[in-house]
């Protein structure tokens, strides 16, 4: 006991923690998560998006609605009936009023289904609705 108090009076520290390895590990984990995380939320569905020469890369979308080639509608990763889509979009917009809607439609999906989804989003109060398109490969 005497030795500890004598060391304190002399200005010596008992244990020092080197922060450099800890900071290195945090940065490595941060880089790992940034590389493995997708910035644009995908539908998780097998959708063949049409390509457009004027397509613009978007960083994110608040609400993603997918339409498969069988004209099945998905919001997030859950299938939803066209009749219930408006209510679901209204709920999402209530939580985040400035929510941007991204519609990801398959090239083989019916135009009528796409229009129906867009109409439901507009009636629900969505202010920004975008269509997803792939960027064509340069030849």
N, CA, C and O atoms as CSV, one atom per row, in Angstrom:
chain,resi,resn,atom,element,x,y,z
A,1,UNK,N,N,0.823,-1.182,0.000
A,1,UNK,CA,C,0.000,0.000,0.000
A,1,UNK,C,C,0.865,1.242,0.000
A,1,UNK,O,O,0.551,2.223,-0.674
A,2,UNK,N,N,1.907,1.207,0.721
A,2,UNK,CA,C,2.808,2.331,0.789
A,2,UNK,C,C,3.487,2.603,-0.546
A,2,UNK,O,O,3.728,3.754,-0.908
A,3,UNK,N,N,3.787,1.552,-1.261
A,3,UNK,CA,C,4.463,1.701,-2.547
A,3,UNK,C,C,3.565,2.392,-3.574
A,3,UNK,O,O,4.046,3.180,-4.390
A,4,UNK,N,N,2.286,2.104,-3.537
A,4,UNK,CA,C,1.353,2.704,-4.494
A,4,UNK,C,C,1.230,4.196,-4.253
A,4,UNK,O,O,1.294,4.986,-5.195
A,5,UNK,N,N,1.055,4.588,-3.001
A,5,UNK,CA,C,0.917,6.016,-2.712
A,5,UNK,C,C,2.226,6.751,-2.953
A,5,UNK,O,O,2.211,7.919,-3.343
A,6,UNK,N,N,3.347,6.099,-2.733
A,6,UNK,CA,C,4.639,6.727,-3.008
A,6,UNK,C,C,4.822,6.932,-4.504
A,6,UNK,O,O,5.388,7.941,-4.926
A,7,UNK,N,N,4.348,5.988,-5.309
A,7,UNK,CA,C,4.450,6.115,-6.770
A,7,UNK,C,C,3.560,7.240,-7.271
A,7,UNK,O,O,3.928,7.949,-8.207
A,8,UNK,N,N,2.401,7.410,-6.664
A,8,UNK,CA,C,1.499,8.491,-7.061
A,8,UNK,C,C,2.109,9.851,-6.738
A,8,UNK,O,O,2.030,10.792,-7.528
A,9,UNK,N,N,2.707,9.929,-5.578
A,9,UNK,CA,C,3.330,11.201,-5.193
A,9,UNK,C,C,4.515,11.534,-6.087
A,9,UNK,O,O,4.826,12.705,-6.304
A,10,UNK,N,N,5.162,10.526,-6.594
A,10,UNK,CA,C,6.318,10.747,-7.455
A,10,UNK,C,C,5.881,11.122,-8.875
A,10,UNK,O,O,6.717,11.521,-9.686
A,11,UNK,N,N,4.584,11.000,-9.190
A,11,UNK,CA,C,4.082,11.376,-10.507
A,11,UNK,C,C,4.078,10.236,-11.508
A,11,UNK,O,O,3.856,10.469,-12.696
A,12,UNK,N,N,4.314,9.023,-11.069
A,12,UNK,CA,C,4.315,7.877,-11.976
A,12,UNK,C,C,2.908,7.307,-12.084
A,12,UNK,O,O,2.149,7.284,-11.115
A,13,UNK,N,N,2.587,6.859,-13.257
A,13,UNK,CA,C,1.293,6.197,-13.459
A,13,UNK,C,C,1.492,4.698,-13.350
A,13,UNK,O,O,2.536,4.154,-13.709
A,14,UNK,N,N,0.463,4.056,-12.847
A,14,UNK,CA,C,0.549,2.613,-12.696
A,14,UNK,C,C,0.372,1.876,-14.017
A,14,UNK,O,O,1.229,1.077,-14.396
A,15,UNK,N,N,-0.734,2.134,-14.726
A,15,UNK,CA,C,-1.046,1.425,-15.962
A,15,UNK,C,C,-1.400,2.448,-17.033
A,15,UNK,O,O,-2.168,3.380,-16.791
A,16,UNK,N,N,-0.838,2.264,-18.203
A,16,UNK,CA,C,-1.173,3.134,-19.329
A,16,UNK,C,C,-1.836,2.293,-20.409
A,16,UNK,O,O,-1.431,1.160,-20.668
A,17,UNK,N,N,-2.839,2.852,-21.020
A,17,UNK,CA,C,-3.558,2.165,-22.083
A,17,UNK,C,C,-3.191,2.819,-23.408
A,17,UNK,O,O,-3.433,4.008,-23.616
A,18,UNK,N,N,-2.604,2.032,-24.299
A,18,UNK,CA,C,-2.213,2.546,-25.610
A,18,UNK,C,C,-3.441,2.520,-26.523
A,18,UNK,O,O,-3.972,1.447,-26.811
A,19,UNK,N,N,-3.889,3.666,-26.971
A,19,UNK,CA,C,-5.116,3.781,-27.766
A,19,UNK,C,C,-4.895,3.536,-29.261
A,19,UNK,O,O,-5.864,3.309,-29.985
A,20,UNK,N,N,-3.675,3.574,-29.732
A,20,UNK,CA,C,-3.403,3.440,-31.171
A,20,UNK,C,C,-3.940,2.129,-31.758
A,20,UNK,O,O,-4.602,2.178,-32.795
A,21,UNK,N,N,-3.692,0.966,-31.156
A,21,UNK,CA,C,-4.246,-0.269,-31.731
A,21,UNK,C,C,-5.782,-0.290,-31.727
A,21,UNK,O,O,-6.404,-0.821,-32.646
A,22,UNK,N,N,-6.374,0.285,-30.694
A,22,UNK,CA,C,-7.834,0.336,-30.621
A,22,UNK,C,C,-8.401,1.206,-31.743
A,22,UNK,O,O,-9.387,0.836,-32.380
A,23,UNK,N,N,-7.787,2.343,-31.981
A,23,UNK,CA,C,-8.237,3.234,-33.057
A,23,UNK,C,C,-8.029,2.570,-34.416
A,23,UNK,O,O,-8.874,2.700,-35.302
A,24,UNK,N,N,-6.912,1.860,-34.590
A,24,UNK,CA,C,-6.670,1.135,-35.845
A,24,UNK,C,C,-7.771,0.111,-36.105
A,24,UNK,O,O,-8.266,0.002,-37.227
A,25,UNK,N,N,-8.150,-0.630,-35.088
A,25,UNK,CA,C,-9.203,-1.646,-35.246
A,25,UNK,C,C,-10.544,-1.000,-35.586
A,25,UNK,O,O,-11.296,-1.526,-36.407
A,26,UNK,N,N,-10.843,0.123,-34.966
A,26,UNK,CA,C,-12.107,0.811,-35.254
A,26,UNK,C,C,-12.144,1.265,-36.707
A,26,UNK,O,O,-13.166,1.116,-37.375
A,27,UNK,N,N,-11.038,1.818,-37.203
A,27,UNK,CA,C,-11.001,2.253,-38.599
A,27,UNK,C,C,-11.091,1.073,-39.561
A,27,UNK,O,O,-11.732,1.183,-40.606
A,28,UNK,N,N,-10.470,-0.035,-39.235
A,28,UNK,CA,C,-10.560,-1.225,-40.088
A,28,UNK,C,C,-11.998,-1.727,-40.141
A,28,UNK,O,O,-12.492,-2.070,-41.215
A,29,UNK,N,N,-12.675,-1.774,-38.999
A,29,UNK,CA,C,-14.078,-2.187,-38.977
A,29,UNK,C,C,-14.955,-1.211,-39.750
A,29,UNK,O,O,-15.860,-1.631,-40.472
A,30,UNK,N,N,-14.701,0.066,-39.609
A,30,UNK,CA,C,-15.465,1.077,-40.337
A,30,UNK,C,C,-15.310,0.897,-41.846
A,30,UNK,O,O,-16.298,0.937,-42.580
A,31,UNK,N,N,-14.089,0.700,-42.307
A,31,UNK,CA,C,-13.852,0.482,-43.739
A,31,UNK,C,C,-14.540,-0.792,-44.199
A,31,UNK,O,O,-15.131,-0.818,-45.278
A,32,UNK,N,N,-14.475,-1.847,-43.401
A,32,UNK,CA,C,-15.131,-3.103,-43.759
A,32,UNK,C,C,-16.631,-2.907,-43.940
A,32,UNK,O,O,-17.197,-3.375,-44.928
A,33,UNK,N,N,-17.279,-2.227,-43.010
A,33,UNK,CA,C,-18.722,-2.020,-43.110
A,33,UNK,C,C,-19.081,-1.101,-44.270
A,33,UNK,O,O,-20.112,-1.301,-44.912
A,34,UNK,N,N,-18.266,-0.114,-44.548
A,34,UNK,CA,C,-18.536,0.766,-45.687
A,34,UNK,C,C,-18.433,0.017,-47.009
A,34,UNK,O,O,-19.221,0.259,-47.924
A,35,UNK,N,N,-17.475,-0.884,-47.113
A,35,UNK,CA,C,-17.281,-1.628,-48.356
A,35,UNK,C,C,-18.373,-2.673,-48.551
A,35,UNK,O,O,-18.813,-2.896,-49.679
A,36,UNK,N,N,-18.813,-3.311,-47.485
A,36,UNK,CA,C,-19.783,-4.397,-47.619
A,36,UNK,C,C,-21.234,-3.946,-47.590
A,36,UNK,O,O,-22.129,-4.748,-47.857
A,37,UNK,N,N,-21.487,-2.700,-47.276
A,37,UNK,CA,C,-22.853,-2.195,-47.192
A,37,UNK,C,C,-23.258,-1.568,-48.508
A,37,UNK,O,O,-22.479,-0.845,-49.128
A,38,UNK,N,N,-24.464,-1.843,-48.929
A,38,UNK,CA,C,-24.994,-1.221,-50.137
A,38,UNK,C,C,-25.613,0.112,-49.757
A,38,UNK,O,O,-26.390,0.193,-48.806
A,39,UNK,N,N,-25.272,1.153,-50.498
A,39,UNK,CA,C,-25.808,2.473,-50.188
A,39,UNK,C,C,-27.214,2.649,-50.721
A,39,UNK,O,O,-27.998,3.402,-50.144
A,40,UNK,N,N,-27.553,1.973,-51.810
A,40,UNK,CA,C,-28.895,2.048,-52.360
A,40,UNK,C,C,-29.635,0.800,-51.920
A,40,UNK,O,O,-29.185,-0.320,-52.160
A,41,UNK,N,N,-30.754,0.998,-51.285
A,41,UNK,CA,C,-31.534,-0.126,-50.796
A,41,UNK,C,C,-32.129,-0.860,-51.991
A,41,UNK,O,O,-32.824,-0.256,-52.808
A,42,UNK,N,N,-31.865,-2.138,-52.097
A,42,UNK,CA,C,-32.405,-2.947,-53.181
A,42,UNK,C,C,-33.637,-3.687,-52.687
A,42,UNK,O,O,-33.888,-3.779,-51.485
A,43,UNK,N,N,-34.391,-4.206,-53.629
A,43,UNK,CA,C,-35.618,-4.896,-53.266
A,43,UNK,C,C,-35.360,-6.308,-52.774
A,43,UNK,O,O,-36.199,-6.874,-52.073
A,44,UNK,N,N,-34.226,-6.888,-53.121
A,44,UNK,CA,C,-33.955,-8.261,-52.749
A,44,UNK,C,C,-34.661,-9.244,-53.663
A,44,UNK,O,O,-34.715,-10.437,-53.366
A,45,UNK,N,N,-35.200,-8.759,-54.767
A,45,UNK,CA,C,-35.933,-9.581,-55.716
A,45,UNK,C,C,-35.129,-9.726,-56.996
A,45,UNK,O,O,-34.220,-8.943,-57.272
A,46,UNK,N,N,-35.480,-10.744,-57.771
A,46,UNK,CA,C,-34.838,-10.940,-59.068
A,46,UNK,C,C,-35.580,-10.099,-60.097
A,46,UNK,O,O,-36.524,-10.565,-60.736
A,47,UNK,N,N,-35.141,-8.860,-60.247
A,47,UNK,CA,C,-35.802,-7.926,-61.162
A,47,UNK,C,C,-34.797,-7.489,-62.211
A,47,UNK,O,O,-33.696,-7.041,-61.891
A,48,UNK,N,N,-35.192,-7.626,-63.470
A,48,UNK,CA,C,-34.366,-7.189,-64.590
A,48,UNK,C,C,-34.780,-5.766,-64.942
A,48,UNK,O,O,-35.779,-5.552,-65.630
A,49,UNK,N,N,-34.002,-4.793,-64.464
A,49,UNK,CA,C,-34.351,-3.386,-64.692
A,49,UNK,C,C,-34.053,-3.004,-66.138
A,49,UNK,O,O,-33.056,-3.447,-66.709
A,50,UNK,N,N,-34.914,-2.187,-66.724
A,50,UNK,CA,C,-34.606,-1.685,-68.064
A,50,UNK,C,C,-33.433,-0.713,-67.987
A,50,UNK,O,O,-33.198,-0.089,-66.953
A,51,UNK,N,N,-32.703,-0.593,-69.086
A,51,UNK,CA,C,-31.577,0.343,-69.085
A,51,UNK,C,C,-31.984,1.638,-69.772
A,51,UNK,O,O,-32.831,1.648,-70.666
A,52,UNK,N,N,-31.365,2.728,-69.339
A,52,UNK,CA,C,-31.651,4.043,-69.909
A,52,UNK,C,C,-30.346,4.819,-70.009
A,52,UNK,O,O,-29.571,4.876,-69.054
A,53,UNK,N,N,-30.114,5.411,-71.162
A,53,UNK,CA,C,-28.882,6.174,-71.373
A,53,UNK,C,C,-28.832,7.403,-70.475
A,53,UNK,O,O,-27.749,7.901,-70.167
A,54,UNK,N,N,-29.986,7.894,-70.055
A,54,UNK,CA,C,-30.035,9.099,-69.223
A,54,UNK,C,C,-30.187,8.785,-67.741
A,54,UNK,O,O,-30.484,9.675,-66.945
A,55,UNK,N,N,-29.985,7.522,-67.365
A,55,UNK,CA,C,-30.136,7.126,-65.958
A,55,UNK,C,C,-29.131,7.869,-65.088
A,55,UNK,O,O,-27.984,8.083,-65.481
A,56,UNK,N,N,-29.582,8.255,-63.903
A,56,UNK,CA,C,-28.755,8.980,-62.940
A,56,UNK,C,C,-28.583,8.102,-61.708
A,56,UNK,O,O,-29.547,7.508,-61.225
A,57,UNK,N,N,-27.373,8.022,-61.209
A,57,UNK,CA,C,-27.102,7.222,-60.013
A,57,UNK,C,C,-27.626,7.967,-58.796
A,57,UNK,O,O,-27.295,9.133,-58.582
A,58,UNK,N,N,-28.452,7.281,-57.994
A,58,UNK,CA,C,-29.026,7.869,-56.780
A,58,UNK,C,C,-28.327,7.259,-55.580
A,58,UNK,O,O,-27.981,6.078,-55.584
A,59,UNK,N,N,-28.126,8.062,-54.567
A,59,UNK,CA,C,-27.474,7.586,-53.351
A,59,UNK,C,C,-28.398,6.724,-52.504
A,59,UNK,O,O,-27.974,5.696,-51.975
A,60,UNK,N,N,-29.655,7.132,-52.371
A,60,UNK,CA,C,-30.562,6.366,-51.524
A,60,UNK,C,C,-32.006,6.697,-51.851
A,60,UNK,O,O,-32.307,7.696,-52.504
A,61,UNK,N,N,-32.876,5.844,-51.385
A,61,UNK,CA,C,-34.314,6.072,-51.485
A,61,UNK,C,C,-34.920,5.638,-50.161
A,61,UNK,O,O,-34.489,4.656,-49.557
A,62,UNK,N,N,-35.918,6.378,-49.720
A,62,UNK,CA,C,-36.536,6.076,-48.432
A,62,UNK,C,C,-37.486,4.891,-48.511
A,62,UNK,O,O,-37.604,4.114,-47.564
A,63,UNK,N,N,-38.157,4.761,-49.638
A,63,UNK,CA,C,-39.176,3.736,-49.801
A,63,UNK,C,C,-38.988,3.079,-51.161
A,63,UNK,O,O,-39.080,3.749,-52.189
A,64,UNK,N,N,-38.726,1.777,-51.177
A,64,UNK,CA,C,-38.492,1.051,-52.423
A,64,UNK,C,C,-39.652,0.102,-52.662
A,64,UNK,O,O,-40.000,-0.705,-51.800
A,65,UNK,N,N,-40.251,0.210,-53.853
A,65,UNK,CA,C,-41.359,-0.661,-54.247
A,65,UNK,C,C,-40.913,-1.432,-55.481
A,65,UNK,O,O,-40.503,-0.834,-56.476
A,66,UNK,N,N,-40.990,-2.748,-55.420
A,66,UNK,CA,C,-40.569,-3.596,-56.528
A,66,UNK,C,C,-41.756,-4.222,-57.235
A,66,UNK,O,O,-42.754,-4.582,-56.610
A,67,UNK,N,N,-41.631,-4.346,-58.561
A,67,UNK,CA,C,-42.658,-5.004,-59.374
A,67,UNK,C,C,-41.952,-6.089,-60.178
A,67,UNK,O,O,-41.057,-5.794,-60.970
A,68,UNK,N,N,-42.351,-7.345,-59.977
A,68,UNK,CA,C,-41.716,-8.459,-60.674
A,68,UNK,C,C,-42.331,-8.645,-62.052
A,68,UNK,O,O,-43.315,-7.994,-62.400
A,69,UNK,N,N,-41.733,-9.551,-62.835
A,69,UNK,CA,C,-42.266,-9.810,-64.184
A,69,UNK,C,C,-43.647,-10.452,-64.129
A,69,UNK,O,O,-44.395,-10.411,-65.105
A,70,UNK,N,N,-43.986,-11.050,-62.974
A,70,UNK,CA,C,-45.325,-11.625,-62.795
A,70,UNK,C,C,-46.309,-10.580,-62.276
A,70,UNK,O,O,-47.440,-10.916,-61.925
A,71,UNK,N,N,-45.889,-9.314,-62.224
A,71,UNK,CA,C,-46.701,-8.189,-61.747
A,71,UNK,C,C,-47.047,-8.289,-60.266
A,71,UNK,O,O,-48.073,-7.771,-59.825
A,72,UNK,N,N,-46.191,-8.954,-59.505
A,72,UNK,CA,C,-46.355,-8.987,-58.057
A,72,UNK,C,C,-45.658,-7.757,-57.493
A,72,UNK,O,O,-44.573,-7.391,-57.946
A,73,UNK,N,N,-46.279,-7.121,-56.505
A,73,UNK,CA,C,-45.778,-5.872,-55.935
A,73,UNK,C,C,-45.167,-6.159,-54.564
A,73,UNK,O,O,-45.766,-6.836,-53.728
A,74,UNK,N,N,-43.967,-5.631,-54.355
A,74,UNK,CA,C,-43.266,-5.796,-53.087
A,74,UNK,C,C,-42.897,-4.426,-52.545
A,74,UNK,O,O,-42.433,-3.553,-53.278
A,75,UNK,N,N,-43.112,-4.256,-51.254
A,75,UNK,CA,C,-42.691,-3.033,-50.577
A,75,UNK,C,C,-41.669,-3.463,-49.543
A,75,UNK,O,O,-41.991,-4.187,-48.601
A,76,UNK,N,N,-40.441,-3.016,-49.721
A,76,UNK,CA,C,-39.361,-3.578,-48.924
A,76,UNK,C,C,-39.132,-4.991,-49.418
A,76,UNK,O,O,-38.833,-5.188,-50.596
A,77,UNK,N,N,-39.264,-5.963,-48.563
A,77,UNK,CA,C,-39.123,-7.366,-48.970
A,77,UNK,C,C,-40.420,-8.147,-48.799
A,77,UNK,O,O,-40.435,-9.374,-48.894
A,78,UNK,N,N,-41.512,-7.422,-48.545
A,78,UNK,CA,C,-42.803,-8.082,-48.343
A,78,UNK,C,C,-43.720,-7.859,-49.530
A,78,UNK,O,O,-43.815,-6.756,-50.069
A,79,UNK,N,N,-44.391,-8.929,-49.924
A,79,UNK,CA,C,-45.373,-8.793,-51.006
A,79,UNK,C,C,-46.600,-8.074,-50.459
A,79,UNK,O,O,-47.022,-8.305,-49.326
A,80,UNK,N,N,-47.156,-7.209,-51.279
A,80,UNK,CA,C,-48.308,-6.416,-50.853
A,80,UNK,C,C,-49.314,-6.366,-51.991
A,80,UNK,O,O,-48.942,-6.281,-53.162
A,81,UNK,N,N,-50.596,-6.419,-51.636
A,81,UNK,CA,C,-51.655,-6.306,-52.639
A,81,UNK,C,C,-51.724,-4.877,-53.148
A,81,UNK,O,O,-51.408,-3.930,-52.427
A,82,UNK,N,N,-52.140,-4.733,-54.396
A,82,UNK,CA,C,-52.279,-3.394,-54.979
A,82,UNK,C,C,-53.298,-2.571,-54.197
A,82,UNK,O,O,-53.169,-1.351,-54.090
A,83,UNK,N,N,-54.316,-3.245,-53.648
A,83,UNK,CA,C,-55.350,-2.540,-52.880
A,83,UNK,C,C,-54.796,-1.951,-51.577
A,83,UNK,O,O,-55.268,-0.912,-51.116
A,84,UNK,N,N,-53.814,-2.602,-50.997
A,84,UNK,CA,C,-53.259,-2.160,-49.712
A,84,UNK,C,C,-52.019,-1.276,-49.874
A,84,UNK,O,O,-51.501,-0.744,-48.892
A,85,UNK,N,N,-51.555,-1.124,-51.091
A,85,UNK,CA,C,-50.328,-0.364,-51.314
A,85,UNK,C,C,-50.473,1.089,-50.886
A,85,UNK,O,O,-49.580,1.637,-50.239
A,86,UNK,N,N,-51.573,1.708,-51.236
A,86,UNK,CA,C,-51.770,3.122,-50.898
A,86,UNK,C,C,-51.689,3.345,-49.388
A,86,UNK,O,O,-51.031,4.278,-48.928
A,87,UNK,N,N,-52.359,2.487,-48.621
A,87,UNK,CA,C,-52.343,2.615,-47.162
A,87,UNK,C,C,-50.928,2.428,-46.606
A,87,UNK,O,O,-50.513,3.149,-45.698
A,88,UNK,N,N,-50.195,1.463,-47.153
A,88,UNK,CA,C,-48.828,1.218,-46.683
A,88,UNK,C,C,-47.916,2.399,-46.993
A,88,UNK,O,O,-47.074,2.767,-46.174
A,89,UNK,N,N,-48.081,2.994,-48.172
A,89,UNK,CA,C,-47.271,4.160,-48.537
A,89,UNK,C,C,-47.655,5.350,-47.660
A,89,UNK,O,O,-46.790,6.118,-47.238
A,90,UNK,N,N,-48.952,5.504,-47.386
A,90,UNK,CA,C,-49.406,6.591,-46.498
A,90,UNK,C,C,-48.752,6.478,-45.124
A,90,UNK,O,O,-48.315,7.478,-44.553
A,91,UNK,N,N,-48.687,5.250,-44.594
A,91,UNK,CA,C,-48.057,5.033,-43.292
A,91,UNK,C,C,-46.581,5.422,-43.330
A,91,UNK,O,O,-46.073,6.078,-42.421
A,92,UNK,N,N,-45.911,5.008,-44.389
A,92,UNK,CA,C,-44.478,5.320,-44.507
A,92,UNK,C,C,-44.253,6.822,-44.628
A,92,UNK,O,O,-43.293,7.354,-44.070
A,93,UNK,N,N,-45.131,7.506,-45.353
A,93,UNK,CA,C,-44.989,8.949,-45.531
A,93,UNK,C,C,-45.354,9.693,-44.249
A,93,UNK,O,O,-44.810,10.764,-43.981
A,94,UNK,N,N,-46.265,9.139,-43.459
A,94,UNK,CA,C,-46.597,9.745,-42.169
A,94,UNK,C,C,-45.369,9.745,-41.260
A,94,UNK,O,O,-45.118,10.711,-40.539
A,95,UNK,N,N,-44.605,8.644,-41.304
A,95,UNK,CA,C,-43.393,8.547,-40.490
A,95,UNK,C,C,-42.311,9.496,-40.988
A,95,UNK,O,O,-41.574,10.079,-40.192
A,96,UNK,N,N,-42.216,9.649,-42.313
A,96,UNK,CA,C,-41.196,10.529,-42.904
A,96,UNK,C,C,-41.837,11.293,-44.057
A,96,UNK,O,O,-41.876,10.786,-45.178
A,97,UNK,N,N,-42.340,12.502,-43.807
A,97,UNK,CA,C,-43.098,13.256,-44.816
A,97,UNK,C,C,-42.342,13.550,-46.107
A,97,UNK,O,O,-42.965,13.654,-47.164
A,98,UNK,N,N,-41.045,13.685,-46.056
A,98,UNK,CA,C,-40.263,13.989,-47.263
A,98,UNK,C,C,-39.706,12.726,-47.914
A,98,UNK,O,O,-38.716,12.788,-48.644
A,99,UNK,N,N,-40.334,11.584,-47.654
A,99,UNK,CA,C,-39.831,10.310,-48.175
A,99,UNK,C,C,-39.847,10.288,-49.699
A,99,UNK,O,O,-40.804,10.730,-50.334
A,100,UNK,N,N,-38.765,9.762,-50.268
A,100,UNK,CA,C,-38.673,9.584,-51.710
A,100,UNK,C,C,-38.997,8.133,-52.034
A,100,UNK,O,O,-38.494,7.216,-51.384
A,101,UNK,N,N,-39.838,7.931,-53.040
A,101,UNK,CA,C,-40.261,6.595,-53.440
A,101,UNK,C,C,-39.483,6.191,-54.687
A,101,UNK,O,O,-39.382,6.966,-55.638
A,102,UNK,N,N,-38.941,4.991,-54.682
A,102,UNK,CA,C,-38.246,4.441,-55.837
A,102,UNK,C,C,-38.992,3.198,-56.284
A,102,UNK,O,O,-39.149,2.251,-55.513
A,103,UNK,N,N,-39.451,3.197,-57.522
A,103,UNK,CA,C,-40.152,2.043,-58.086
A,103,UNK,C,C,-39.164,1.284,-58.958
A,103,UNK,O,O,-38.600,1.833,-59.904
A,104,UNK,N,N,-38.964,0.016,-58.628
A,104,UNK,CA,C,-38.062,-0.849,-59.383
A,104,UNK,C,C,-38.933,-1.875,-60.095
A,104,UNK,O,O,-39.402,-2.835,-59.485
A,105,UNK,N,N,-39.144,-1.665,-61.391
A,105,UNK,CA,C,-40.029,-2.534,-62.164
A,105,UNK,C,C,-39.218,-3.380,-63.137
A,105,UNK,O,O,-38.252,-2.904,-63.733
A,106,UNK,N,N,-39.617,-4.627,-63.288
A,106,UNK,CA,C,-38.985,-5.525,-64.247
A,106,UNK,C,C,-39.347,-5.091,-65.665
A,106,UNK,O,O,-40.405,-4.503,-65.893
A,107,UNK,N,N,-38.462,-5.385,-66.610
A,107,UNK,CA,C,-38.737,-5.007,-68.004
A,107,UNK,C,C,-39.965,-5.725,-68.550
A,107,UNK,O,O,-40.614,-5.221,-69.467
A,108,UNK,N,N,-40.292,-6.889,-68.005
A,108,UNK,CA,C,-41.435,-7.670,-68.478
A,108,UNK,C,C,-42.724,-7.367,-67.717
A,108,UNK,O,O,-43.769,-7.933,-68.040
A,109,UNK,N,N,-42.674,-6.493,-66.720
A,109,UNK,CA,C,-43.890,-6.174,-65.960
A,109,UNK,C,C,-44.822,-5.320,-66.813
A,109,UNK,O,O,-44.387,-4.594,-67.707
A,110,UNK,N,N,-46.102,-5.423,-66.517
A,110,UNK,CA,C,-47.112,-4.699,-67.295
A,110,UNK,C,C,-47.076,-3.210,-66.966
A,110,UNK,O,O,-46.911,-2.813,-65.813
A,111,UNK,N,N,-47.234,-2.406,-68.000
A,111,UNK,CA,C,-47.267,-0.957,-67.811
A,111,UNK,C,C,-48.416,-0.565,-66.900
A,111,UNK,O,O,-48.292,0.373,-66.114
A,112,UNK,N,N,-49.525,-1.268,-66.996
A,112,UNK,CA,C,-50.681,-0.976,-66.154
A,112,UNK,C,C,-50.366,-1.120,-64.676
A,112,UNK,O,O,-50.829,-0.326,-63.857
A,113,UNK,N,N,-49.580,-2.132,-64.335
A,113,UNK,CA,C,-49.202,-2.330,-62.937
A,113,UNK,C,C,-48.300,-1.194,-62.460
A,113,UNK,O,O,-48.446,-0.708,-61.338
A,114,UNK,N,N,-47.374,-0.777,-63.311
A,114,UNK,CA,C,-46.477,0.329,-62.952
A,114,UNK,C,C,-47.284,1.606,-62.729
A,114,UNK,O,O,-47.051,2.329,-61.760
A,115,UNK,N,N,-48.233,1.884,-63.628
A,115,UNK,CA,C,-49.079,3.076,-63.497
A,115,UNK,C,C,-49.918,2.990,-62.229
A,115,UNK,O,O,-50.095,3.986,-61.527
A,116,UNK,N,N,-50.433,1.804,-61.937
A,116,UNK,CA,C,-51.242,1.607,-60.727
A,116,UNK,C,C,-50.419,1.893,-59.466
A,116,UNK,O,O,-50.917,2.512,-58.526
A,117,UNK,N,N,-49.168,1.446,-59.449
A,117,UNK,CA,C,-48.286,1.688,-58.305
A,117,UNK,C,C,-47.968,3.175,-58.189
A,117,UNK,O,O,-48.007,3.735,-57.093
A,118,UNK,N,N,-47.654,3.814,-59.310
A,118,UNK,CA,C,-47.362,5.253,-59.284
A,118,UNK,C,C,-48.573,6.046,-58.802
A,118,UNK,O,O,-48.436,6.986,-58.019
A,119,UNK,N,N,-49.748,5.665,-59.268
A,119,UNK,CA,C,-50.975,6.351,-58.866
A,119,UNK,C,C,-51.223,6.192,-57.365
A,119,UNK,O,O,-51.592,7.152,-56.687
A,120,UNK,N,N,-51.018,4.977,-56.849
A,120,UNK,CA,C,-51.207,4.735,-55.413
A,120,UNK,C,C,-50.232,5.580,-54.593
A,120,UNK,O,O,-50.589,6.097,-53.534
A,121,UNK,N,N,-49.009,5.714,-55.083
A,121,UNK,CA,C,-48.012,6.528,-54.369
A,121,UNK,C,C,-48.405,7.998,-54.369
A,121,UNK,O,O,-48.290,8.673,-53.346
A,122,UNK,N,N,-48.868,8.495,-55.505
A,122,UNK,CA,C,-49.286,9.906,-55.585
A,122,UNK,C,C,-50.502,10.162,-54.699
A,122,UNK,O,O,-50.554,11.172,-53.998
A,123,UNK,N,N,-51.477,9.260,-54.724
A,123,UNK,CA,C,-52.669,9.415,-53.889
A,123,UNK,C,C,-52.329,9.334,-52.401
A,123,UNK,O,O,-53.025,9.912,-51.566
A,124,UNK,N,N,-51.256,8.613,-52.078
A,124,UNK,CA,C,-50.829,8.495,-50.680
A,124,UNK,C,C,-50.087,9.739,-50.211
A,124,UNK,O,O,-49.837,9.906,-49.017
A,125,UNK,N,N,-49.738,10.606,-51.146
A,125,UNK,CA,C,-49.075,11.853,-50.771
A,125,UNK,C,C,-47.588,11.902,-51.046
A,125,UNK,O,O,-46.903,12.811,-50.577
A,126,UNK,N,N,-47.074,10.934,-51.804
A,126,UNK,CA,C,-45.645,10.944,-52.132
A,126,UNK,C,C,-45.342,12.118,-53.050
A,126,UNK,O,O,-46.028,12.335,-54.050
A,127,UNK,N,N,-44.319,12.864,-52.704
A,127,UNK,CA,C,-43.953,14.041,-53.501
A,127,UNK,C,C,-42.902,13.720,-54.548
A,127,UNK,O,O,-42.893,14.320,-55.623
A,128,UNK,N,N,-42.026,12.789,-54.248
A,128,UNK,CA,C,-40.951,12.441,-55.180
A,128,UNK,C,C,-41.022,10.954,-55.495
A,128,UNK,O,O,-40.817,10.111,-54.621
A,129,UNK,N,N,-41.315,10.642,-56.751
A,129,UNK,CA,C,-41.395,9.255,-57.198
A,129,UNK,C,C,-40.415,9.092,-58.349
A,129,UNK,O,O,-40.445,9.856,-59.314
A,130,UNK,N,N,-39.547,8.092,-58.245
A,130,UNK,CA,C,-38.554,7.832,-59.284
A,130,UNK,C,C,-38.690,6.399,-59.767
A,130,UNK,O,O,-39.155,5.522,-59.039
A,131,UNK,N,N,-38.275,6.180,-61.005
A,131,UNK,CA,C,-38.239,4.839,-61.581
A,131,UNK,C,C,-36.781,4.406,-61.667
A,131,UNK,O,O,-35.923,5.181,-62.088
A,132,UNK,N,N,-36.505,3.175,-61.271
A,132,UNK,CA,C,-35.136,2.658,-61.332
A,132,UNK,C,C,-34.849,2.146,-62.735
A,132,UNK,O,O,-35.687,1.496,-63.361
A,133,UNK,N,N,-33.662,2.447,-63.210
A,133,UNK,CA,C,-33.208,1.964,-64.511
A,133,UNK,C,C,-31.726,1.662,-64.407
A,133,UNK,O,O,-30.995,2.309,-63.658
A,134,UNK,N,N,-31.300,0.679,-65.163
A,134,UNK,CA,C,-29.882,0.366,-65.198
A,134,UNK,C,C,-29.173,1.265,-66.192
A,134,UNK,O,O,-29.791,1.800,-67.113
A,135,UNK,N,N,-27.887,1.424,-66.002
A,135,UNK,CA,C,-27.087,2.209,-66.931
A,135,UNK,C,C,-26.551,1.251,-67.985
A,135,UNK,O,O,-25.925,0.248,-67.639
A,136,UNK,N,N,-26.786,1.541,-69.279
A,136,UNK,CA,C,-26.327,0.618,-70.324
A,136,UNK,C,C,-24.803,0.522,-70.348
A,136,UNK,O,O,-24.092,1.490,-70.077
A,137,UNK,N,N,-24.328,-0.676,-70.680
A,137,UNK,CA,C,-22.885,-0.888,-70.748
A,137,UNK,C,C,-22.329,-0.237,-72.006
A,137,UNK,O,O,-22.942,-0.292,-73.072
A,138,UNK,N,N,-21.159,0.381,-71.867
A,138,UNK,CA,C,-20.496,1.013,-73.013
A,138,UNK,C,C,-19.886,-0.067,-73.890
A,138,UNK,O,O,-19.302,-1.026,-73.385
A,139,UNK,N,N,-20.019,0.087,-75.206
A,139,UNK,CA,C,-19.469,-0.920,-76.120
A,139,UNK,C,C,-18.300,-0.391,-76.868
A,139,UNK,O,O,-17.714,-1.105,-77.682
